[in-house]
Amino acid sequence: MHAASVILLCWAMIGAACCFSSGMTGLTAGVLALLVATVGLPHGAADHRFARSRLEPILGIAWLPVFLAGYLAVAVAIAGGWFVAPAATILGFFLASAWHFGQEEPHLPIGPRCLRPLFRFARGGLVIWTPLVFRGGDVGEIVGLVAPGGAGTAIQHALSLLTACSWLMLSIAAVGWALQGLTAGTRGGLVRRVLFTDNALVASLVALFALAGPLVSFPVYFCAWHSARGLGRLRRELGETWTELARSLAPLTAVAIALIGLATWLVLGGSGWTDTLIRATFIGLSAVAVPHLLLHGAAPLFEASARRRTSHPLRFGSPA
């Protein structure tokens, strides 16, 4: 049901993009910020609840200060990276995001087992590869707003490298998509419907990424698909209602919004409201995204360590 809803949303946004006017840029930036604030940031604000069950068995009562210190240190480093080393930050952030998105996509048994991680990476990065290839001017304009003024040449080199990578990743994603279609044709019942629906979803998202600007397509993917699925998994893991989950995430979400607003006022100060809003949203999103993806990437290691401690508790002293 969720996939079908996102497919419909994609094509509705594609239709709207055909009537899109450059005079609506400010409105689009406002909608982007609103969607990120109400869905995207709560997805990151849930990390303390995600982390507790993984870190507390290992660190005990020290889990919270360790988590907060590490999370904030990475967030500050990424925010500073946009001003100190923007080209390296762009490369690292885009590639790490593609990896994280791929890990969070459905793990369908398609293709040789050894190639599945590569297929997931290629699929997860479609929201990055497709705009770089088909909407490169728009991506360059957005990144140019975020990076400092003297970094133009380095930024162009980084985007050129990412675009070359994007052609390769799109080819790999197309192979994975075709293999999934062939597999669906040989299956029946629920498996067939799931695989075909997923292929229709991927095709719809790629069409959206290619035909609509990043300020339209990225919020659809990040908020309606990636963040909504992540929050749904966490809600099921915690056994809470949506209201209970929203209430628990509201304080940290408000803090994150306040910090982004403070950064906008103190540091970013663009030539216009739209530019400033895009800068604040992009830098704020990347600052919370990188510690988020590192946490989720390391989660299997934490879980394995906790299982080992449970299976082999420490024994103090020795038998006489």
DRENMARBA-50973 format. One record per residue (C-alpha): x negated, y negated, z; residue number from 1. Coordinates in steps of 0.001 Angstrom, whole numbers, plus 500000, padded with zeros to 6 digits. Layout:
% residues N
        u        v        w     n
        X        Y        Z   NUM
...
//
This chain:
% residues 320
        u        v        w     n
   500000   500000   500000     1
   497175   497587   500862     2
   495352   498290   497596     3
   498544   497749   495581     4
   499127   494417   497344     5
   495584   493248   496557     6
   496006   494289   492899     7
   499147   492134   492655     8
   497377   489259   494412     9
   494437   489477   491991    10
   496622   489166   488934    11
   498685   486389   490521    12
   495459   484444   491150    13
   494250   485148   487607    14
   497496   483676   486306    15
   497110   480663   488581    16
   493492   480206   487450    17
   494697   479774   483870    18
   496488   476607   485039    19
   493689   475519   487367    20
   492687   471866   487193    21
   489363   470370   488231    22
   491371   467772   490120    23
   492416   470503   492549    24
   488852   471203   493714    25
   489455   469553   497077    26
   492625   471577   497629    27
   490798   474782   496675    28
   487978   474026   499125    29
   490543   473421   501861    30
   492303   476718   501156    31
   488921   478494   501163    32
   488065   477051   504559    33
   491516   477911   505938    34
   491374   481529   504747    35
   487868   482010   506112    36
   488888   480458   509437    37
   492035   482552   509879    38
   490887   485917   508468    39
   487169   485883   507671    40
   485835   484444   510931    41
   488063   486645   513127    42
   486532   489592   511267    43
   483134   488431   512552    44
   484526   487353   515926    45
   485501   490987   516514    46
   481845   492016   516585    47
   481536   491813   520368    48
   484324   494363   520695    49
   482803   496530   517976    50
   479383   496279   519658    51
   480490   497077   523199    52
   481376   500716   522587    53
   478051   501215   520793    54
   475689   499226   523029    55
   477120   499665   526537    56
   476341   503420   526704    57
   472715   502556   525883    58
   472118   499249   527702    59
   474687   499341   530486    60
   475757   495949   531840    61
   472941   494278   529882    62
   474699   494965   526569    63
   476491   491586   526416    64
   473514   489219   526953    65
   471372   491340   524618    66
   474104   491301   521966    67
   474737   487554   522257    68
   471046   486641   522225    69
   470311   488759   519170    70
   473427   487652   517319    71
   472825   483945   517905    72
   469109   484213   517077    73
   469850   485754   513679    74
   472657   483244   512980    75
   470392   480263   513763    76
   467577   481731   511652    77
   469881   482150   508635    78
   471358   478655   508982    79
   467846   477218   509197    80
   466731   479349   506267    81
   468991   477376   503908    82
   466891   474281   504660    83
   463429   475835   505122    84
   463359   478644   502525    85
   466562   478416   500455    86
   465445   480674   497586    87
   464438   483544   499889    88
   467621   483038   501919    89
   469767   483262   498784    90
   468073   486467   497618    91
   468227   488122   501033    92
   471775   487016   501795    93
   473259   488050   498435    94
   471545   491453   498339    95
   472285   492223   501991    96
   475928   491231   501476    97
   476221   493559   498471    98
   474826   496415   500554    99
   477212   495681   503447   100
   480268   495348   501218   101
   479361   498652   499581   102
   479111   500410   502941   103
   482582   499130   503853   104
   484201   500226   500579   105
   486032   503592   500454   106
   483506   506441   500396   107
   484987   508526   497611   108
   483156   511735   496575   109
   482302   510576   493067   110
   479178   511509   491121   111
   476032   513312   492302   112
   475525   512986   496054   113
   472060   511438   495609   114
   473529   508611   493495   115
   476487   507735   495705   116
   474584   505131   497806   117
   473569   503397   494564   118
   477153   503470   493289   119
   478360   501983   496600   120
   475750   499216   496422   121
   476741   498397   492843   122
   480436   498414   493677   123
   480045   496412   496889   124
   478178   493707   495005   125
   480781   493254   492273   126
   481919   490079   494031   127
   478332   488827   493523   128
   477226   490434   490228   129
   480329   489512   488229   130
   480381   485757   488985   131
   476617   485531   488397   132
   477033   486993   484911   133
   480347   485435   483869   134
   480541   482305   486046   135
   476861   481500   486476   136
   477392   477741   486167   137
   479937   477750   488989   138
   477673   479817   491251   139
   474733   477523   490542   140
   476824   474458   491355   141
   477957   475877   494699   142
   474463   476995   495703   143
   473131   473603   494615   144
   475509   471917   497054   145
   474228   474041   499922   146
   470471   473971   499293   147
   468321   470888   499991   148
   467646   468468   497161   149
   464053   469394   496392   150
   464666   473114   495987   151
   466198   473045   492514   152
   463454   474949   490683   153
   463132   477650   493340   154
   466910   478042   493426   155
   467051   478521   489657   156
   464345   481188   489800   157
   466243   483023   492553   158
   469523   482870   490619   159
   467809   484054   487422   160
   466396   487046   489276   161
   469789   487825   490780   162
   471466   487515   487366   163
   469039   490032   485834   164
   469783   492369   488741   165
   473508   491768   488205   166
   473440   493107   484633   167
   471876   496332   485870   168
   474262   496660   488815   169
   477310   496024   486629   170
   476175   498835   484320   171
   475784   501208   487275   172
   479175   500174   488675   173
   480753   500832   485257   174
   479276   504359   485230   175
   480664   505004   488714   176
   484059   503636   487691   177
   484128   505888   484603   178
   483100   508960   486614   179
   485891   508248   489075   180
   488399   507998   486238   181
   487230   511310   484796   182
   487439   512934   488229   183
   490961   511592   488724   184
   491989   513162   485422   185
   490967   516605   486691   186
   492744   516326   490051   187
   496382   516349   491005   188
   498774   515065   493634   189
   497616   512564   496237   190
   493928   512691   495265   191
   494767   511743   491686   192
   496924   508803   492807   193
   494288   507542   495254   194
   491499   507651   492672   195
   493540   505990   489927   196
   494818   503303   492318   197
   491272   502608   493485   198
   490082   502318   489882   199
   492928   499902   489151   200
   491888   497872   492195   201
   488250   497679   491063   202
   489286   496658   487530   203
   491606   493967   488908   204
   488922   492564   491197   205
   486357   492454   488384   206
   488850   490635   486159   207
   489485   488142   488957   208
   485750   487597   489576   209
   485154   487028   485845   210
   488143   484816   485048   211
   488548   482723   488201   212
   485968   480516   489876   213
   484118   481796   492965   214
   486065   479425   495227   215
   489225   481278   494177   216
   487997   484858   493753   217
   485722   485198   496772   218
   488400   484405   499418   219
   490721   486968   497819   220
   488105   489705   498099   221
   486569   488688   501420   222
   489764   487872   503294   223
   492506   489968   501667   224
   490406   493106   501091   225
   487142   493279   503056   226
   488070   491456   506282   227
   491649   492745   506436   228
   490437   496356   506157   229
   487735   495775   508765   230
   490195   494286   511233   231
   492630   497132   510556   232
   489961   499745   511356   233
   489026   497951   514564   234
   492665   497671   515642   235
   493144   501412   515168   236
   489892   502163   516996   237
   490967   500021   519974   238
   494581   501229   519907   239
   495981   497677   520019   240
   498762   495812   518260   241
   497963   493025   515843   242
   499129   490474   518423   243
   496836   491901   521096   244
   493891   491951   518710   245
   494523   488368   517545   246
   494756   487178   521153   247
   491457   488816   522055   248
   489653   487352   519016   249
   491036   483814   519282   250
   488427   482399   521738   251
   485335   483394   519730   252
   487016   482397   516472   253
   487679   478948   517921   254
   484055   478675   519080   255
   482796   479618   515603   256
   485066   477020   513955   257
   483903   474384   516435   258
   480226   475148   515762   259
   480748   474912   511997   260
   482567   471615   512478   261
   479723   470326   514661   262
   477168   471316   512036   263
   479222   469517   509398   264
   479276   466334   511454   265
   475671   466344   512666   266
   473663   467873   509831   267
   475387   468404   506537   268
   477163   465124   505854   269
   477729   465342   502085   270
   478580   462614   499623   271
   482212   463623   499741   272
   484653   465619   501806   273
   484844   468494   499294   274
   481078   468924   499055   275
   480685   468810   502819   276
   483462   471337   503338   277
   481899   473754   500843   278
   478472   473329   502469   279
   479823   473902   505967   280
   481897   476919   504957   281
   479118   478578   502970   282
   476363   478048   505539   283
   478635   478909   508461   284
   479865   482047   506725   285
   476341   483219   505903   286
   475147   482473   509440   287
   477734   484825   510947   288
   477696   487302   508053   289
   474067   488385   508382   290
   474163   489359   512098   291
   477529   490972   511386   292
   476187   493176   508611   293
   473042   494018   510611   294
   475226   495110   513536   295
   477439   497282   511364   296
   474451   498678   509506   297
   472755   499662   512763   298
   475956   501040   514321   299
   475252   504677   513288   300
   471868   504453   515052   301
   473500   503151   518235   302
   476160   505855   518101   303
   473552   508582   517591   304
   471508   507271   520532   305
   474594   507201   522749   306
   475448   510798   521795   307
   471924   511931   522647   308
   472152   510266   526047   309
   475493   511930   526685   310
   474244   515337   525581   311
   470923   515069   527460   312
   471403   512899   530552   313
   468253   511807   532331   314
   467358   513959   535298   315
   465525   512249   538107   316
   463052   514246   540129   317
   461943   517813   539410   318
   462735   521181   540882   319
   460447   522285   543692   320
//
